[in-house]
Amino acid sequence: MTRHRHRPTVRTLLLAGACAGLLAACSDTESKDPAPATPGDSTISLTMPSTKAQMPDPDAVSPAAGKQLCDMMNADLGQWRVQGAIPARVAFNGTVHNWAARNGGLNDTVLTDRAIIDTITEQNCPDVRKQALEVLDADNLASTLLGG
């Protein structure tokens, strides 16, 4: 009977090293600090931004921001017509949230008060709003926005 020697591969050695490291980390109950990440770790650390960070006032939608929303919607109307109401609603949501992100992160405001989009468009571009309502087959823009 011939004995074959099994020669460890790099993969086997790495796996063995990872297991040994994991066992050592798990058996160390005294340590309160997490082990530092190594290049081979698949651990991802996330930190949350400070709640003290200054955020823009979400209720202050400037006239320039309102005009920008109208301009973005007006530029998309032709494509929305081609797409039809349902795909156009998806695209409209993208336009609104793109606009909100560009204007100080108003996305949370839009999600909690979807009617703000109707108010902005009524004040800044009633004609674009009317066309959008026709294309989106809706009574108001708020009802076409997801979330909330």
N, C-alpha and C positions, 0 to 999 in steps of 0.2 A: 504494500500500500504506500503510495507516494504522498508525502505531505506537501501541500502547496503553501507557500508563505504568502500571506495577504499583505500587500504593501499599502499603507494608508495613503489616500489621495489628499490633495489640498482641501477638497470639499469636506472629507471626513475629519481632517484636523481642525478645520474651522468650526464645524458642527460640534465637535468635542469641546473645543475651547469655549464656544458660546454656551453650551450646556453647563460646563464647569463654572463659568462666570455667573450664570443664572442661579445655580445651586448655591454658590457662595453668597450671592446677594440675598437670596431667600432665607438662608440660614442665619444671617446676621440680624438678629432681632433687636440688638442694642442700638443700631444706627437709625437715626431719625431722618438723616439727609439722604436724598436719592443719589444713586451712583451716577457719576458724570457720564454723559453720553460719549460713546466712541464712534468713530466713523462708520462702523458696521451696524450700529444701533438703528432700529427703525422707530425709535421714540421721537415723537414730535411734541415740543413744548409750545404752548400758546399763552400769551399774556393778554389780558383785557386792558383796553385803554382806561386811563383814569376817568372817573366820573366827574372830576373837577375840570375836565377839558372844556374850553369855551366852544359852545355850539352856536351857530347862527340862529336867530329867532325864526322858528318855522312859520310863524303867522305873518311875517313880514315878506310877502311876495312882492317884489318891486315891479313897477310898470315894465321895466326892461325884461324881467323874467317872464312876465305875462306875455309880452310881445314875442319873446323867444319861443314859448310854448305854441303860440298861434302860428308862427313861422314854420316850426317843425311839423305841426299837424298839416298845414297847408301844403308843404312840400311832399307829404306822404299821401294826400288824398287820392291822387291819380292811381297809385299802386294799390291802395285799399279798394278802390272801385273794381280793379281788375281781379283782385283776390276774392271778393265776395265778403259778406258780413262776418262770418265766423273767423276765417283767417285774419281779416282786417281787425277784429277785436283783439286778437293776440298781438298783432303788430302795433295797435294803438296802445296797449299796455306797455309794450317795449318803449314806445316813443315817450309816454308819460313818465316812466321811471328813469329813462335816460335824461329827460329834461330835469326831473327832480334831483337826480344825482349831480347834475351840472350846476344846480342852484343851491348849494349849501346843504345837500343831503336832505331834501324835503320828502324823501321816500316814506318815512314814518308818518309824516303829516298826511300824505296822500292816502296811505293805508288806513289811518284812523279816521280821516274825514274825506272820503272820496268825492263828496260834493264840491270840494274846493276847486276841482277841475272845471266843473260847470260854472262856478262863480267867476273864475279867472277868464274863461272863454266868453262868458256873457258880457263881461266888462271890456275885454280887449279885442275880441273878434267874433261878434255874433254871426257873421256870415260864414266863417270857417266852421264854427260850432254847428250851425244848421246843416252844412254839407256833411260834416262828420256824422251827425245823428242819422242822416239819410243813409249814408254808406254803411254805418254800423247797425242800422235797423234797430234804433233804440230811442226811448223817450228822453233819456238823459245820459250824459257821459259817465256819471258815477256808477250806473248799473252795469256798465261794460267793463269796469275795472275789477280785477281779481283781488282777493284778500279782504281784509277788514272784518 
